[in-house]
Amino acid sequence: GQDMRLLAYWTLLGVSGLAASLLALWTFNQLGGGALSNGVWILWPTLESACWALFVLGYLSLSRHLPQPAGRLLVGLGTVSYSVYLLHYVVLEFFMSRDWDSLLATGDSFTTALVNLALVITPAVIAVATLSYWAVERPFLRLRGGYTDSSAATKSASGVLEP
């Protein structure tokens, strides 16, 4: 009934957001990617973030239906996502500068790119990002304080604030 329609809606939203994100990334790459020096850069951040926002909305609605191992895997990827964001281009450049981005040749350049991205480059990016997270990011994250001080919040709520 109603629950199945809602689930179908959120599934469609998530899949559409992912497809739009991948299409936008592919188009951006075809236009020259990070080397672009034209007006595309004015719209690109907004377009990309809107696509990913659709995907995230769909994912958040569907995540409770995922098998537990898949959920843990996605949480792990989310944990290292900032390191992925920072380091993905470094790893990609490392592979491309050595012509290792086509280690697994298929005969077709597009398929070769997809196969190498899926089986070589993405695992390498995740491995480097995970190492960076545990060696650099996590130690610094552990040094930070809490975002709220419950004693200050309690005193503020009661009208008693100490300088």
Disulfide bonds with the S-S distance in Angstrom:
none
